[in-house]
Amino acid sequence: MWGKHQKKKMSTQDLIIACPKGRLEDKVVKYLLDRGLKIEKAFFDDGDRKLTFNTNIPEIKIIKLKPSDIRAYTILGAADVGFVGYDDILENSSENIVLLKKTNIGKCRISIASDKKEIDFSKKKIFKVATKFVNISQSYFQGLNIQTETIKLNGSIELAVKYGIADFILDLVQSGKTLKDNQLYENVIINSHISTVIISSYFAYDTKKTLIKKLFTKGL
């Protein structure tokens, strides 16, 4: 059965779903499986160099991407549907995409954390904040009329306070263990409703709505 599906060439009518690599990959795969979509074995083989994977539904294909690339692939039409963090949408806007559904995958929050139990925002004129969410940070602090210098970092953000790079950080928090391990306090929760959302391009939703709605509502 798989062999028959693998011979089928890519069609413009195929529904292309972008799955994130990394820590959420298994949960997204299970989410799809629970809705009747089974991905071929090659998807789970890290040594396999394939980029597009077949499923038990001939007209549905899966591509595996870095989470940070899924939004762009979807907007540009390379993927019809994608799984992205809601934080990505908040940081980069929801323009040109359809928010299909919010899931419980990867539930977390966006918070401000520092090495102090409380942050006194009256102590300085300008605070240094380390984050990968530059737009979210600037929008939040501008709304409070607090001046900040944003330091863009992509990893190990907790170290920024420890080594004096920043006064505090703005980052995703799940259990809070990483903050505690680095002697940081969660001072302010900016958004407590972050999780993985399913997005689509307007074009894909317009032309493939029936299959998209069937998969993500009733299941196949």
C-alpha positions, 0 to 999 in steps of 0.5 A: 500500500505504501509503495502505491502511494510513493509512486504518486507524483506531487500534485498542485492538489496535494495538501502540504502540511509543515511539521516542526522539527525538534521537541514538539515533533512527536506531539504534532505527529500524534495530533495528526495520527489521532485525526487519522493521518499516518506518516510513512516510516522514512519520516522517523529515520534521521538518516533519511535525506527525504524532504517530503513524506507520504501519508496513508492519504495519497493527497496529503504530504508532510514536510519537516521544517525548523519551527522558525521557518514554517510561517514563511513557508506557509505564507509563500505557498510552499506549505498549505498548513503549518504548526507554529507557536502562537508566540511566532504569530504575536512576534511577526503578526498574523497578516496573510495567514488564516489561524485555523485552530489553537491546540494544547501542544507546547502550552507555555507563557511569555514572562519577564524574569530577573535575579530579583524577586521584584523589579522596580521600574522606577530605579532606572531611566533605561533598562536592558532586556534580553529576548528573541521577541523584539517586537513583543518586548518593545510593544509591551514596554512602550505600552507601559511607557518604560524605556528599554534597550532590547538585546536580541538573543536566540538561545541561553537567554537566562545567562544574560542576567547572570553575566550582566548583559541585561537587567532582565529577560523576556522569554517563554516559560513552561514549568519555570524550572530553567529559571530556578536552575539559573537563580531567576524569578518570574516577575511578570507574566505577559501572556499566559495563553501560548501554545501551538496553533495551526495556520494556513495561507488564504489561498490554500484555505480557499482552494483546499478548504474541504480537506483542511476542515475535514482533517482538523475538525472531524478527522479523516 
